[in-house]
Amino acid sequence: MLKTAFQRYIDNFKGFSREIWILTMITFINRAGTMVLPFLSKYLKEDLGFSYSQVGWIMVCFGVGSMLGSWLGGKLSDKIGFYRIMIFSLLTSGLMFFVIQYITSFIGLCISMFAIMTVADMYRPAMFVSIGAYAKPENRTRALTLVRLAINLGFAAGPAMGGLIIMNIGYRGLFWADGITCIVAILIFWLKVKEKKKSAFTDKEHPGEVLTHSVFKDKPFWLFLFTCLVSGVLFFQVFTTIPLYHREQFDLSEFQTGLLLTMNGVLVFFCEMAIVSYVERKKINKVKVVAFGCFLMAISMYLMLINTWVGILTIMMLFMTFAEMFAFPFSNSVALSRAPKGHEGRYMAIYTMSFSLAHILSAKLGMEIIQHYGYQINWFFMGMLGLVGTACGYWVFKLIQAEHKTL
């Protein structure tokens, strides 16, 4: 029985092209080096001494840069190809990380965070389009999941190592680690993967896929993006308000916060591919799965209202981790499946922009609510927002069902 389960798990990783495996490897290297983001709010608040409101504004600049980068990355991927965008983005942002550690003023950090995220997040839509080019159509959700596994495995290693670097070298060590891993990752990609303009695999249009002429007229897509946005706002609390709450409410160290994030990454690594395969095998509707993920995020926020027992942080992280496994891999897939031929970059740009906007709202909303009303009100508000996102996801499911009936 155990052997069969193990074999089934291993089978989930078969059938990918060489390019997908290389893309997965460089994503892992890049994400293992992403040590600045989980500790950015702590660095700004505790090391540089900014107020909650100032931290919120710097994170807003981070998110606005991310939105602009996502849009540019998608637009330029359709125009000049994903390959060049990926190389430019990682190489340039790697060099920028070396410089940003020396900027400590409020205005300087607002400008530099905006600039670095504009360049860095051009990579994301380009990387999603590259999966469309290098993966067989029937493997795309699993290929997206494989890359997400690399992200999460890298993220499992990153925060714990980041916590140790802070305790031994200081925050500046994080910027060096981030920059070096960006450059190493993209050099491997450039040396090992040849540029491909179009997919080598002939796309078969999936039954039930609705391909609209303009992304701006695709009503279910925009409503679906709202559910994605809400999921992002809730999930990014893990990197903005929650690390501060760990210290202020329960006096956790950076290393202990890093361990909770590591638990998240390890669980995703072992469970997500199995969940994706099960959903695909049973043909469960992906929009419903995303809505369920949003609902679990709402529950994780309500759990944070229990503020007298440190163990609740582990339970909350378990709920958030499973929520993430339901919400994110399938939201990628739903967004990509709605894109007409030649417009994949545009659709994935707008999809990734929804998460960039979530970064902005998550940081600014969370920090402002905490500054004026305290942590408890923030957790309650975020939980309510999660329930609204869940309801919107269910509405999208109904709209797409109605679309299929009229085909």
C-alpha positions in Angstrom: 0.0 0.0 0.0 2.8 2.4 1.0 4.9 1.4 -2.0 1.9 2.1 -4.3 1.3 5.5 -2.8 5.1 6.3 -3.2 5.1 5.1 -6.8 2.0 7.2 -7.6 3.7 10.3 -6.0 6.9 9.6 -8.2 4.7 9.2 -11.3 3.5 12.8 -10.8 7.0 14.0 -11.8 7.2 12.1 -15.1 6.6 13.4 -18.6 8.2 16.9 -18.4 10.6 18.2 -21.0 14.3 18.9 -20.2 13.6 22.7 -20.4 10.9 22.5 -17.7 13.4 20.7 -15.3 16.0 23.4 -16.0 13.4 26.1 -15.4 12.5 24.4 -12.2 16.1 24.2 -11.0 16.8 27.9 -11.7 13.5 28.8 -9.9 14.7 26.9 -6.9 18.1 28.6 -6.8 16.4 32.0 -7.2 13.8 31.4 -4.5 16.3 29.8 -2.0 18.1 33.1 -2.3 15.0 35.2 -1.7 15.8 36.1 1.8 15.0 39.8 1.8 11.2 39.6 1.3 10.2 37.5 4.4 12.2 39.9 6.7 11.7 43.2 4.8 9.1 44.6 7.2 11.2 43.6 10.2 14.3 45.1 8.7 12.5 48.4 8.0 10.8 48.5 11.4 13.5 47.2 13.7 16.8 47.8 12.0 16.1 51.1 10.3 13.5 52.4 12.8 10.6 53.4 10.5 7.0 53.7 11.7 4.3 51.3 10.8 2.9 53.9 8.3 6.3 54.4 6.7 6.9 50.6 6.4 3.4 50.4 4.8 4.4 53.1 2.2 7.7 51.4 1.3 5.8 48.2 0.8 3.3 50.1 -1.4 6.2 51.2 -3.6 7.4 47.6 -3.6 3.9 46.5 -4.8 3.5 49.3 -7.4 6.9 48.4 -8.9 5.8 44.8 -8.9 2.6 45.7 -10.8 4.4 47.8 -13.4 7.0 45.0 -13.8 4.3 42.4 -14.2 2.6 44.4 -16.9 5.8 45.3 -18.8 7.0 41.6 -18.5 3.8 40.3 -20.0 3.5 43.0 -22.8 7.2 42.6 -23.8 6.9 38.7 -23.7 4.3 38.9 -26.4 6.4 41.5 -28.4 10.0 40.4 -28.1 9.8 37.0 -26.4 9.9 35.6 -22.9 13.5 34.5 -23.1 15.1 37.9 -23.3 12.8 39.3 -20.6 13.8 36.5 -18.2 17.5 37.1 -18.7 17.3 40.9 -18.4 15.1 40.7 -15.3 17.1 38.4 -13.2 20.5 39.7 -14.2 19.6 43.3 -13.6 17.7 42.8 -10.4 20.6 40.7 -9.0 23.0 43.6 -9.5 20.4 46.1 -8.0 20.2 44.0 -4.8 23.9 44.7 -4.2 23.3 48.4 -4.3 20.0 48.6 -2.4 21.6 47.6 1.0 23.4 50.9 1.1 20.1 53.0 0.8 18.6 53.7 4.3 16.5 56.9 3.8 12.7 56.7 3.6 12.5 58.4 0.2 15.5 56.5 -1.1 14.0 53.2 -0.1 10.6 54.1 -1.7 12.3 54.8 -5.0 14.7 51.9 -4.9 12.0 49.4 -3.9 9.9 50.6 -6.8 12.8 50.3 -9.2 14.0 46.9 -8.2 10.5 45.3 -8.2 9.7 46.8 -11.6 12.8 45.0 -13.0 12.5 41.8 -10.8 8.8 41.1 -11.5 9.1 41.4 -15.3 10.4 37.8 -14.8 7.1 36.3 -13.5 4.7 36.6 -16.5 7.7 35.7 -18.8 8.3 32.6 -16.8 4.6 31.6 -17.0 4.7 32.1 -20.8 7.9 30.0 -21.0 6.0 27.1 -19.3 3.4 27.4 -22.1 6.2 27.1 -24.7 8.2 24.3 -23.1 5.4 22.1 -21.6 2.9 19.8 -23.4 -0.6 21.2 -23.1 -1.8 18.2 -21.0 1.2 18.8 -18.6 0.8 22.5 -18.1 -0.9 22.5 -14.7 1.6 19.9 -13.4 4.4 21.9 -14.9 3.2 25.1 -13.2 2.9 23.0 -10.0 6.5 21.7 -10.4 7.8 25.2 -10.7 5.7 26.2 -7.7 7.2 23.3 -5.8 10.7 24.7 -6.6 9.5 28.1 -5.4 8.3 26.6 -2.1 11.3 24.3 -1.6 13.5 27.3 -2.1 11.3 29.2 0.2 11.6 26.5 2.8 15.3 26.9 2.8 15.5 30.7 2.3 13.8 32.1 5.5 15.6 29.7 7.9 18.9 30.5 6.3 17.9 34.2 6.2 17.2 34.1 10.0 20.7 32.6 10.6 22.3 35.2 8.3 20.6 38.1 10.2 21.7 36.7 13.5 25.3 36.2 12.4 26.1 38.8 9.8 23.1 41.2 9.9 20.5 42.2 7.3 23.1 43.3 4.7 24.0 39.6 4.2 20.5 39.0 2.8 21.0 41.5 0.0 24.2 39.9 -1.1 22.6 36.4 -1.0 19.6 37.6 -3.0 21.7 39.3 -5.7 24.1 36.4 -6.2 21.4 33.8 -6.5 19.5 35.9 -9.1 22.7 36.1 -11.3 23.7 32.4 -10.8 20.1 31.2 -11.7 19.8 33.2 -14.9 23.4 32.2 -16.1 22.4 28.6 -15.8 19.2 29.3 -17.8 21.1 31.2 -20.5 23.7 28.4 -20.9 21.4 25.4 -20.8 18.1 26.5 -22.5 17.8 27.6 -26.1 15.3 30.4 -27.0 12.0 29.2 -28.4 9.6 31.6 -29.9 6.6 29.3 -30.0 5.5 26.1 -28.3 7.0 23.0 -29.8 3.8 21.2 -28.9 0.6 21.7 -30.9 -2.1 23.0 -28.6 -5.3 21.2 -28.6 -8.1 23.4 -27.5 -9.5 22.0 -24.3 -13.2 21.3 -24.3 -15.0 24.0 -22.3 -12.3 26.6 -22.7 -13.7 30.0 -23.6 -11.4 32.2 -25.6 -12.5 35.8 -25.7 -11.1 38.4 -28.1 -10.2 41.0 -25.5 -9.0 40.5 -21.9 -10.9 43.6 -20.9 -14.3 42.1 -21.9 -13.7 38.8 -20.1 -16.0 39.3 -17.1 -15.4 35.9 -15.4 -11.7 36.4 -15.7 -11.9 39.8 -13.9 -14.1 38.4 -11.2 -11.8 35.5 -10.8 -8.9 38.0 -10.4 -10.8 39.5 -7.5 -10.7 36.1 -5.7 -7.0 35.8 -6.6 -6.5 39.4 -5.2 -8.2 38.6 -1.9 -6.2 35.3 -1.6 -3.0 37.3 -2.2 -3.9 40.0 0.4 -4.5 37.3 3.0 -1.4 35.2 2.1 1.0 38.2 2.1 0.1 39.0 5.7 2.5 36.1 6.3 5.4 38.4 5.1 4.1 41.8 6.2 2.2 42.0 9.5 2.6 38.4 10.9 6.5 38.5 11.4 6.0 41.7 13.4 3.1 40.1 15.4 5.4 37.1 16.2 7.9 39.4 17.9 5.5 41.8 19.5 2.9 39.3 20.8 4.9 36.2 21.4 8.6 37.4 21.4 9.7 35.0 18.7 13.2 35.4 17.1 13.8 35.8 13.4 15.0 32.1 13.3 11.7 30.9 14.9 9.7 33.0 12.4 11.9 31.5 9.6 11.1 27.9 10.9 7.3 28.5 10.7 7.8 29.6 7.0 10.1 26.6 6.4 7.3 24.3 7.7 5.0 25.9 5.1 7.6 25.3 2.3 8.2 21.6 3.3 4.5 20.8 3.5 3.9 22.4 0.1 6.8 20.4 -1.4 5.4 17.0 -0.2 1.7 17.6 -0.6 1.0 20.0 -3.5 1.8 17.8 -6.5 -0.4 15.0 -5.0 -3.3 17.4 -4.5 -3.0 18.8 -8.0 -2.9 15.3 -9.5 -5.9 14.2 -7.4 -7.9 17.2 -8.6 -6.9 16.6 -12.2 -7.6 12.9 -12.0 -11.1 13.4 -10.5 -11.7 16.4 -12.8 -12.8 18.6 -9.9 -13.6 22.2 -11.1 -10.5 24.3 -10.6 -12.4 27.5 -9.9 -14.2 25.8 -7.0 -10.8 24.6 -5.7 -9.5 28.2 -5.7 -12.6 29.4 -3.9 -12.1 26.7 -1.2 -8.5 27.8 -0.8 -9.7 31.4 -0.2 -12.1 30.1 2.4 -9.3 28.3 4.3 -7.3 31.5 4.3 -10.2 33.3 6.0 -10.3 30.6 8.7 -6.5 31.0 9.2 -7.0 34.7 9.8 -9.8 34.1 12.3 -7.5 31.6 14.2 -5.1 34.5 14.8 -7.8 36.1 17.1 -6.6 33.6 19.7 -3.7 35.6 21.1 -2.8 33.9 24.4 -1.4 30.6 23.1 1.8 30.5 20.9 0.8 27.1 19.5 -2.0 28.8 17.5 0.7 30.2 15.2 1.5 26.7 14.0 -2.1 25.7 13.5 -2.7 29.0 11.6 0.3 28.3 9.4 -1.1 24.7 8.7 -4.4 26.2 7.5 -2.6 28.9 5.5 -0.4 26.3 3.8 -3.2 24.0 2.7 -5.2 27.1 1.6 -2.1 28.1 -0.6 -2.0 24.6 -2.1 -5.6 24.8 -3.2 -5.7 28.5 -4.3 -2.4 29.2 -6.1 -1.5 26.3 -8.6 -5.0 26.2 -9.9 -5.4 30.0 -10.2 -2.3 30.0 -12.6 -3.9 27.3 -14.6 -7.4 28.9 -14.9 -5.8 32.2 -15.9 -3.6 30.6 -18.6 -6.6 28.5 -19.9 -8.7 31.7 -20.6 -6.0 33.3 -22.8 -6.4 33.3 -26.6 -3.5 32.3 -28.8 -0.8 35.0 -28.9 -2.3 36.8 -25.8 -0.9 34.6 -23.1 1.6 37.2 -22.0 -1.1 39.8 -21.6 -3.4 37.5 -19.6 -0.5 36.3 -17.4 0.6 39.9 -16.9 -2.8 41.0 -15.6 -2.9 37.8 -13.5 0.5 38.5 -11.9 -0.5 42.2 -11.5 -3.4 41.1 -9.3 -0.8 39.6 -6.9 1.3 42.7 -7.1 -1.8 44.8 -6.1 -2.3 42.3 -3.3 1.2 43.1 -2.1 0.3 46.8 -2.0 -3.1 46.3 -0.3 -1.9 43.6 2.1 1.0 45.8 3.5 -0.7 49.1 3.5 -4.1 47.9 4.8 -2.6 45.7 7.4 -0.1 48.3 8.7 -2.7 51.1 8.8 -5.3 48.9 10.6 -2.7 47.7 13.2 -1.4 51.3 13.8 -4.9 52.6 14.4 -6.9 49.7 15.8 -4.5 46.9 16.7 -3.7 43.4 15.5 -7.1 41.8 16.5 -9.1 44.1 14.3 -6.7 43.4 11.4 -7.2 39.6 11.7 -11.0 40.0 11.9 -11.1 42.3 8.8 -8.9 40.0 6.8 -11.1 37.0 7.7 -14.2 38.9 6.5 -12.4 39.8 3.3 -11.6 36.1 2.7 -15.3 35.2 3.0 -16.2 37.9 0.4 -13.4 36.4 -1.9 -14.8 32.9 -1.5 -18.3 34.1 -2.4 -16.9 35.8 -5.5 -15.1 32.6 -6.5 -18.3 30.6 -6.3 -20.0 33.2 -8.5 -17.3 32.8 -11.2 -17.8 29.1 -11.1 -21.5 29.6 -11.9 -20.7 32.1 -14.7 -18.3 29.7 -16.4 -20.8 26.9 -16.1 -23.4 29.1 -17.8 -20.8 29.9 -20.5 -20.2 26.3 -21.3 -24.0 25.6 -21.6 -24.3 28.3 -24.3 -21.3 26.8 -26.4 
